Amino acid sequence: MVNLRRLALALIAAALLALPGSAFGHASLLRTTPAIGTIVKTAPDAVTLTFTEGINAVGARVQVIGPDGERYDEGTPQADGRVLRQAVSPDLPEGTTTVAWTVISADGHRIGNAFLFYVGRESLGDAQAEEVVADITAADLERPSGSAALTAVSRALRFAGIIVLLGLLGVVALVWGPTLRRGRTENAATAEAADNAFQPIALWFARLVPPLLAVVAALTLPVEAWANGIDLRGMLELRQGQIAVVQIVLALAAWPLAVRAVRSRATGALLAAAVPAVLLALTPGLSGHAGAQGSAWLAVLVDWVHVLAAGAWGGGLIVLACTAPAVFRATTAETRAPLVRGIVRRFTRIALIALVALVATGAVATLTLTSSLTEVIDTSWGRLVLAKIAVVIAAVLAAGIARRAASSFATAVQVEALLIVAAIALTGTLTGLAPQTQTAAASESAAPAFQVVQDIGPREAQVDIEPTTVGGPSEVHIIVTNDVGQPARGVLDASIELTQGAETKLGVELTTIGPAHWTGTVRIPKPGTWDVIVRLRIGEFGEEVVRGTLVAT
């Protein structure tokens, strides 16, 4: 018998290792041209914004507002991969220019902010400029009231439908069917009575879950379009809209197959129904954060295994929680004991495998979306992940009760299933949030304390250090892009050094967080002028050097 205390402790330890911190697994503003807070001699003919991940042309809006309060953006913005370009009128006057932008990122989140640059000279004081940015940003990012709640409910219901369908097929094929066959040889009358109680409820699941999933997926299209400020046609151009259509098709295909599989329990029918169900498990990853990452195939694969494991454990629990009371009413305590022991034994094996898969894939997915543990409590996304972990741990502890006594099995499974439903609700909310820290979001509207942008052959290197105050920590970013704003190929490594005179040298330990993107932290020990030297290894033998001067205060 598995030691459930050890299992719970192991799960807690693994969950703690998977806690998220400062996330970068979403699109955020990487750099702008003109650069934020800089003074340009003449008005640019266009403003470009480069993001850390791909963005959609659908729903992209850029306002270029001159010092006189008039709009100077011309036409619609053009999106190409991670780059958004907005043409600017040649009549843009001298002074402070405000750029307000909003886009729908590849993971389906609507993000936006505002920033300043100056043509010739500054025409607004710092306080006034910050007020203008705040007012424009608030107006441009305002979402319809209740849209966040509706989209979270939609995502949670679709996720619930997928895992319940998976759980239903898993329970019928791997738990109920084998247990019932053995039960018929030991006590045919009890097995028949139990099956007569189980079968109608299982058929109810098969008849209702797939069409309800299709309806919710269909309703998602207008809801998400409304929430993102686009029309239905635009929604169908987004990957999230296309995945919703795929969910509708797969759910409708699964409907008659699931009914037939539950009714007959034949191996062929169960395998046929499993095909659309397993394909449905792919759709959450394809439409969310996983599908938007650089190594999308690996992230989607991890998410797919995560959803399958959630279906095997969580979906199976929901099915058992709804069928167990009816089975208990149809049998006596003495006659059902062997039947319950068979269910517990078979489902426990499945649940243990699923739990290991859930923890492993959850840890991998979280680590791909995070870079540290330090800011988890400062973000809504991080706090919800913590809440989800707490609910899952509670469900595991409740499972311990369910596995010990046949007399309390039905009640304990229902408690465990309710906790799983709570976890599903949190998942729906999580998928509606960009895993972005508050400090990272706030920094997008502020000018970098130190920035150098330098051409290195066909590539462009950008070095950011913020803040430049003494004592730190200061965050360092090195990004190398090609001529279309994509991560540059062939840049194998980067190093950075800050020097002040011949004796004081500061090295920075860098970590790769994406293609041609390195980050690290440095503590500047004293004020004054520091030389910044960045060395980039190009290919096996080439090297490029980027230099700049930083003034620490």
C-alpha atoms as one frame of an Amber mdcrd trajectory, in Angstrom:
protein
   0.000   0.000   0.000   1.348   3.454  -0.921   2.339   5.651   2.021   0.065
   8.625   1.412   1.865  10.874   3.894   5.076  10.452   1.967   3.201  11.037
  -1.276   1.699  14.277   0.059   5.073  15.510   1.318   6.711  14.675  -2.002
   3.970  16.525  -3.868   4.353  19.568  -1.619   8.113  19.585  -2.140   7.742
  19.259  -5.896   5.076  21.962  -5.954   7.321  24.334  -4.003  10.084  23.752
  -6.518   7.652  24.748  -9.255   6.595  28.081  -7.754   6.617  30.898 -10.293
   8.346  34.239  -9.946   9.155  36.947 -12.460   7.549  35.647 -15.596   8.618
  36.307 -19.148   6.475  33.702 -20.907   4.247  36.309 -22.536   4.664  39.132
 -25.015   6.009  42.352 -23.507   7.549  45.441 -25.027  11.263  44.910 -25.683
  12.327  48.147 -27.364  11.010  51.021 -29.426  12.227  53.247 -32.248  12.581
  56.084 -31.344  13.781  54.739 -27.997  11.703  55.539 -24.939  12.593  58.905
 -23.408  15.090  59.936 -26.112  15.311  63.214 -28.026  15.395  62.895 -31.834
  16.475  65.732 -34.111  13.670  65.349 -36.629  10.237  63.763 -36.569  10.369
  60.052 -37.513   8.369  58.756 -40.441   7.308  55.759 -38.347   7.295  54.389
 -34.822   8.273  50.735 -34.363   7.712  48.555 -31.312   9.518  45.247 -30.881
   8.109  42.631 -28.501   9.576  39.565 -26.837   7.094  37.297 -28.662   4.894
  37.380 -31.707   1.911  39.703 -31.901  -1.232  39.785 -34.042  -2.094  42.400
 -36.630  -5.727  41.957 -35.587  -6.586  44.326 -32.745  -3.320  46.288 -32.934
  -3.737  50.016 -32.332  -1.111  52.758 -32.031  -1.850  56.409 -31.265   0.870
  59.002 -31.880  -0.141  62.169 -30.036   1.799  65.376 -30.520   2.448  68.112
 -27.946  -0.673  69.926 -29.173  -2.879  66.930 -28.268  -3.613  66.056 -31.906
  -3.217  62.595 -33.487  -0.350  62.137 -35.961  -0.538  58.402 -36.679  -1.360
  57.572 -40.300  -3.178  54.458 -41.468  -3.256  51.196 -39.575  -0.266  49.638
 -37.795   1.522  46.791 -39.574   2.580  43.696 -37.640   5.404  41.416 -38.764
   6.332  38.700 -36.290   7.420  40.511 -33.154   7.550  43.989 -34.741   4.718
  46.527 -34.921   5.180  49.539 -37.229   3.016  52.643 -37.231   3.448  55.331
 -39.902   3.704  58.901 -38.565   2.583  62.116 -40.293   5.430  64.395 -41.438
   3.573  67.265 -39.741   4.432  66.002 -36.234   5.574  69.161 -34.432   8.507
  69.630 -32.079   8.075  68.751 -28.434   6.871  65.856 -26.328   5.251  63.013
 -28.308   3.140  60.374 -26.602   2.729  56.904 -28.128  -0.135  54.782 -26.790
  -0.315  51.209 -28.028  -2.342  48.066 -27.552  -1.901  44.656 -29.187  -3.156
  41.101 -28.844  -0.139  38.907 -28.209   0.348  35.438 -29.639  -0.934  33.858
 -26.414  -4.231  35.746 -26.775  -3.706  38.432 -24.141  -4.522  42.038 -24.879
  -1.637  44.155 -23.610  -0.710  47.791 -23.975   0.925  50.858 -22.503   2.183
  54.311 -23.426   5.594  55.981 -23.638   7.199  59.300 -24.541   9.889  60.527
 -26.890  10.823  64.068 -27.851  11.207  65.762 -31.241  13.892  68.423 -30.991
  13.132  69.333 -27.394  10.976  68.548 -24.379   7.754  70.546 -24.128   6.258
  68.993 -20.978   7.640  68.702 -17.472   8.208  65.251 -15.999   5.101  65.329
 -13.789   2.879  66.578 -16.594   4.273  64.005 -19.026   3.695  61.164 -16.564
   0.097  62.347 -16.075  -0.504  62.374 -19.831   0.875  58.833 -20.166  -1.228
  57.582 -17.254  -4.439  59.106 -18.643  -3.916  57.776 -22.167  -2.893  54.322
 -20.948  -5.944  53.985 -18.706  -8.302  55.000 -21.519  -6.649  52.838 -24.173
  -6.531  49.687 -22.055 -10.011  49.896 -20.571 -11.828  46.599 -21.162 -15.604
  46.057 -21.171 -17.022  45.550 -17.704 -17.297  41.867 -16.865 -15.266  40.710
 -19.877 -12.426  39.299 -17.774 -14.848  37.230 -15.692 -16.682  35.899 -18.761
 -13.495  34.879 -20.557 -12.207  33.159 -17.403 -15.498  31.239 -17.048 -15.372
  30.260 -20.727 -11.824  28.914 -20.431 -12.618  27.070 -17.193 -15.724  25.426
 -18.678 -13.886  24.297 -21.788 -11.038  22.894 -19.706 -13.552  21.147 -17.435
 -15.363  19.641 -20.411 -12.137  18.246 -21.841 -10.900  16.661 -18.609 -14.330
  15.229 -17.708 -14.596  13.602 -21.137 -11.102  12.145 -20.689 -11.939  11.042
 -17.152 -15.190   9.397 -18.226 -13.496   7.297 -20.897 -10.624   6.470 -18.546
 -12.916   5.350 -15.711 -15.094   3.236 -18.006 -12.134   1.587 -19.748  -9.626
   1.184 -16.913 -11.590   1.238 -13.646 -15.273   0.379 -13.845 -15.183  -2.138
 -16.681 -12.396  -4.376 -15.270 -13.756  -4.096 -11.694 -17.255  -5.022 -12.825
 -16.054  -8.048 -14.791 -14.316  -9.386 -11.721 -17.289  -8.493  -9.533 -19.646
 -10.525 -11.695 -17.600 -13.638 -11.017 -17.696 -13.047  -7.234 -21.234 -11.700
  -6.749 -23.236 -11.377  -9.948 -26.310  -9.824  -8.290 -24.335  -7.045  -6.567
 -22.339  -6.317  -9.710 -25.531  -6.080 -11.759 -27.172  -3.736  -9.257 -24.059
  -1.536  -9.137 -23.853  -1.418 -12.919 -27.533  -0.506 -13.221 -26.797   2.476
 -10.968 -23.540   3.473 -12.683 -24.572   3.153 -16.326 -27.323   5.839 -16.539
 -25.102   8.472 -14.927 -22.145   7.578 -17.150 -24.404   7.824 -20.193 -25.646
  11.188 -18.942 -22.041  12.418 -18.954 -21.465  11.034 -22.465 -24.640  12.638
 -23.818 -24.199  16.089 -22.243 -20.488  16.879 -21.870 -19.424  16.890 -25.569
 -22.327  19.062 -26.833 -21.950  21.446 -23.895 -18.247  21.736 -24.673 -19.104
  22.550 -28.295 -21.639  25.206 -27.211 -19.190  26.863 -24.809 -16.461  26.862
 -27.475 -18.902  28.481 -29.922 -19.882  31.147 -27.374 -16.202  31.824 -26.736
 -15.853  33.426 -30.161 -18.171  36.421 -29.586 -17.148  36.719 -25.919 -13.415
  36.895 -26.686 -14.045  39.228 -29.632 -16.029  41.574 -27.392 -13.404  41.430
 -24.649 -10.582  42.265 -27.085 -12.442  45.007 -28.920 -12.506  43.231 -32.284
 -15.243  41.818 -34.502 -16.081  38.143 -35.004 -14.195  38.007 -38.301 -11.096
  39.318 -36.568 -11.504  36.729 -33.828 -11.472  33.974 -36.428  -8.144  35.304
 -37.710  -6.584  34.810 -34.274  -5.099  31.450 -33.311  -7.407  31.380 -30.268
 -10.486  31.706 -32.482  -9.297  28.991 -34.833  -8.618  26.643 -31.918 -12.148
  27.289 -30.610 -13.504  26.155 -33.999 -11.343  23.011 -33.776 -12.765  22.361
 -30.305 -16.300  22.609 -31.664 -15.547  20.083 -34.427 -13.764  17.632 -32.116
 -16.437  17.860 -29.419 -19.210  17.143 -31.918 -17.191  14.240 -33.326 -16.682
  12.835 -29.817 -20.382  13.046 -28.927 -21.788   9.903 -30.628 -18.532   8.013
 -30.131 -18.547   8.620 -26.364 -22.181   7.525 -26.061 -21.461   4.331 -27.966
 -18.290   3.644 -25.952 -20.002   4.048 -22.570 -22.964   1.973 -23.640 -21.012
  -0.943 -25.133 -17.661  -0.700 -23.293 -16.134  -2.449 -26.291 -12.426  -1.854
 -26.774 -12.860  -0.606 -30.327 -15.569   1.875 -29.340 -13.498   3.185 -26.422
 -10.437   3.664 -28.639 -12.524   5.461 -31.279 -13.938   7.851 -28.665 -10.482
   8.415 -27.191  -9.131   9.856 -30.467 -11.102  13.158 -30.458 -10.818  13.330
 -26.652  -7.019  13.077 -26.754  -6.879  15.630 -29.578  -9.044  17.980 -27.509
  -6.392  17.760 -24.778  -3.974  19.443 -27.207  -6.114  22.537 -27.697  -5.515
  24.382 -24.378  -1.767  24.410 -24.993  -2.117  25.418 -28.636  -4.295  28.403
 -27.768  -2.482  29.604 -24.638   0.954  30.452 -23.276   2.533  27.186 -24.421
   1.791  27.737 -28.103   3.228  31.270 -27.983   6.695  30.301 -26.763   9.822
  30.006 -28.843  10.051  26.209 -28.467   6.304  25.879 -28.981   6.293  22.179
 -29.858   7.975  21.228 -26.571   5.782  23.553 -24.499   2.623  22.251 -26.193
   3.737  18.654 -25.632   4.272  19.358 -21.916   0.882  21.047 -21.687  -0.757
  18.134 -23.539   0.595  15.614 -21.030  -0.535  17.936 -18.217  -4.115  18.036
 -19.528  -4.179  14.260 -20.084  -3.002  13.726 -16.507  -5.606  16.183 -15.222
  -8.245  14.217 -17.104  -7.076  10.876 -15.736  -7.115  12.105 -12.131  -9.401
  15.130 -11.902 -11.868  14.126 -14.607 -12.017  10.577 -13.276 -12.675  11.880
  -9.777 -15.591  14.003 -10.959 -17.155  10.995 -12.692 -16.655   8.762  -9.638
 -17.999  11.453  -7.309 -21.241  11.588  -9.306 -21.651   7.822  -9.729 -20.487
   6.548  -6.312 -23.576   7.678  -4.309 -25.934   5.891  -6.716 -23.801   2.735
  -6.594 -23.795   2.875  -2.784 -27.576   3.239  -2.653 -28.024   0.236  -4.940
 -25.837  -2.063  -2.809 -25.320  -2.974   0.832 -22.207  -2.264   2.887 -21.267
  -5.941   3.038 -21.750  -6.787  -0.631 -20.164  -3.655  -2.100 -16.913  -3.838
  -0.104 -15.046  -5.991  -2.681 -16.343  -3.748  -5.468 -15.137  -0.583  -3.723
 -11.743  -2.126  -3.012 -11.376  -2.939  -6.712 -12.298   0.625  -7.724  -9.913
   2.130  -5.152  -7.047  -0.145  -6.178  -7.387   0.510  -9.900  -8.079   4.233
  -9.665  -5.244   4.780  -7.159  -2.755   3.369  -9.640  -4.004   5.713 -12.344
  -4.120   8.677  -9.943  -0.548   8.140  -8.754   0.797   8.084 -12.310  -1.299
  11.147 -13.166  -0.089  13.020 -10.066   3.545  12.408 -10.959   2.853  13.631
 -14.508   0.937  16.673 -13.221   3.718  17.746 -10.876   6.479  17.137 -13.437
   4.756  18.905 -16.321   3.511  21.690 -14.038   7.072  22.318 -12.849   8.447
  22.315 -16.408   5.704  24.636 -17.668   6.157  27.041 -14.757   9.926  27.171
 -15.172   9.526  28.064 -18.851   7.321  30.998 -17.838   9.475  32.271 -14.965
  12.975  33.390 -14.150  13.020  33.633 -10.332  10.994  33.082  -7.154  11.270
  36.609  -5.830   8.133  38.304  -7.170   5.524  35.561  -7.028   3.525  37.178
  -4.222   3.490  40.519  -6.054   1.452  39.339  -9.054  -2.079  38.126  -9.517
  -0.801  35.306 -11.728   1.684  34.103  -9.117  -0.806  34.254  -6.254  -3.323
  32.231  -8.259  -0.668  29.601  -8.996   0.000  29.385  -5.256  -3.717  29.000
  -4.604  -3.981  26.257  -7.224  -1.055  24.386  -5.664  -2.719  24.642  -2.243
  -5.996  23.258  -3.630  -4.236  20.352  -5.351  -2.378  19.487  -2.146  -5.692
  19.544  -0.252  -7.167  17.218  -2.877  -4.276  14.784  -2.411  -4.803  14.791
   1.346  -8.527  14.176   0.815  -7.583  11.266  -1.424  -5.900   9.674   1.582
  -9.250   9.466   3.319 -10.908   8.000   0.238  -8.342   5.232  -0.044  -8.632
   4.028   3.569 -12.230   3.131   4.249 -14.906   1.760   1.972 -17.619   3.224
   4.225 -16.435   6.817   3.602 -15.378   6.340  -0.005 -18.305   8.163  -1.643
 -18.109  11.190   0.654 -14.326  11.478   0.454 -14.337  11.236  -3.341 -16.973
  13.980  -3.518 -14.830  16.258  -1.332 -11.803  15.510  -3.495 -13.818  16.210
  -6.651 -15.036  19.559  -5.275 -11.419  20.561  -4.709 -10.614  19.568  -8.281
 -13.478  21.777  -9.492 -11.934  24.655  -7.512  -8.586  23.953  -9.189 -10.312
  24.025 -12.600 -11.840  27.421 -11.759  -8.396  28.747 -10.834  -7.000  27.331
 -14.070  -9.595  29.243 -16.053  -8.582  32.460 -14.309  -4.871  31.724 -14.739
  -5.179  31.203 -18.489  -6.871  34.593 -18.708  -3.923  36.366 -17.075  -0.609
  37.166 -18.654   2.083  35.856 -16.331   3.628  39.292 -15.947   4.946  40.971
 -12.854   3.623  44.333 -11.778   7.124  45.797 -11.774   7.745  44.581 -15.304
   4.472  46.077 -16.514   5.205  49.384 -14.857   8.710  49.586 -16.289   7.439
  49.528 -19.882   6.310  53.151 -19.623   9.549  54.358 -18.058  12.722  55.298
 -19.885  15.618  52.876 -19.414  18.263  54.305 -17.118  20.987  53.126 -19.506
  20.530  51.967 -23.073  22.910  51.406 -25.954  21.738  50.329 -29.403  24.539
  49.509 -31.849  24.686  47.933 -35.288  27.021  44.934 -35.501  27.097  43.957
 -39.139  23.669  42.723 -40.240  22.545  42.579 -36.592  21.547  45.092 -33.966
  22.573  44.792 -30.313  20.717  46.494 -27.474  22.054  46.745 -23.922  19.823
  47.924 -21.059  20.823  48.464 -17.411  18.180  49.658 -14.956  18.378  51.381
 -12.552  21.788  53.048 -12.509  21.648  53.854  -8.814  24.421  52.813  -6.465
  23.798  49.705  -4.340  21.488  47.972  -6.787  20.470  45.477  -7.747  20.391
  46.685 -11.332  18.873  44.494 -14.022  20.904  43.870 -17.170  19.454  42.834
 -20.539  21.367  42.102 -23.745  19.283  41.489 -26.871  20.546  40.884 -30.410
  18.100  41.050 -33.326  18.300  40.771 -37.094  17.154  43.378 -39.615  13.466
  42.456 -39.173  13.491  42.476 -35.393  13.685  38.704 -34.913  16.243  37.079
 -32.572  19.555  36.998 -34.420  21.029  33.653 -35.410  24.644  32.742 -34.840
  25.123  34.711 -31.622  26.382  31.950 -29.331  27.290  33.773 -26.133  27.481
  37.162 -24.451  29.466  38.706 -21.604  29.394  42.147 -20.002  31.837  44.082
 -17.854  31.589  47.449 -16.088  34.863  49.232 -15.407  35.817  52.432 -13.594
  39.459  53.224 -14.067  42.090  50.530 -14.301  41.380  48.872 -10.956  37.593
  48.593 -10.563  35.952  45.952 -12.713  32.502  44.412 -12.291  31.615  41.155
 -13.985  27.993  40.114 -14.473  26.764  36.521 -14.476  24.371  36.217 -17.386
  21.558  33.744 -17.964  20.043  32.946 -21.351  16.277  33.515 -21.214  15.494
  33.315 -24.908  17.105  33.232 -28.354  19.822  35.916 -28.432  18.571  37.345
 -25.119  20.594  37.354 -21.892  19.845  38.818 -18.499  21.584  39.257 -15.156
  21.963  41.594 -12.191  24.773  43.832 -11.026  25.343  45.984  -7.938  27.171
  49.221  -8.730  29.335  49.962  -5.672  30.009  53.680  -6.138  28.787  56.654
  -8.161  30.489  58.117 -11.183  31.149  57.190 -14.772  31.447  53.517 -15.714
  32.513  52.060 -19.045  30.201  49.287 -20.221  31.796  46.650 -22.460  29.730
  43.853 -24.002  31.362  41.057 -25.973  29.274  38.905 -28.285  30.589  35.629
 -29.677  29.488  35.271 -33.294  29.859  31.757 -34.635  32.815  29.697 -33.462
  35.548  32.317 -33.886  33.989  35.756 -34.420  33.481  38.476 -31.799  31.736
  41.839 -31.734  32.113  44.466 -29.008  29.438  46.956 -27.905  30.544  49.904
 -25.747  28.761  52.578 -23.782  29.125  54.918 -20.815  26.927  54.657 -17.727
  26.594  57.367 -15.088  25.766  55.907 -11.670  24.136  58.096  -9.025
